[in-house]
Amino acid sequence: MPRLKQDQETARSLAASPPEAAGQAAPERTARDDLVRLASHDALTGLANRWLYQRTLDAALASGEPFAVLFLDLDDFKLVNDGFGHAPVTGC
């Protein structure tokens, strides 16, 4: 199983069961939250990844409530990287 898929499956199973049900203590709740965050957000930008986007979109559709989706496309972002270098953008 590819690493990303395995991480996502782990995050899903952790998110689906409360820590108390598994006999986990409060400090382990923090570790659980960290795992879910790592599996659902991009490490570089901190933005939600595709898995979290899909999960959130599915929940919004299932709710029957009105919602909106904003799509932002940064044209020519390569010019920013070329002009300022990759280090300021990526933190490298």
Number of C-alpha atoms within 10 A of each C-alpha: 6 6 8 10 12 12 17 18 13 16 20 15 12 17 14 9 10 13 16 11 7 9 9 12 10 11 8 13 15 12 11 19 14 13 18 20 16 17 23 22 17 13 12 9 10 11 12 17 15 12 14 17 14 12 12 13 15 11 12 14 12 9 10 8 8 7 9 7 6 5 6 6 7 7 7 8 10 12 10 11 14 9 9 11 13 13 9 9 12 10 7 7
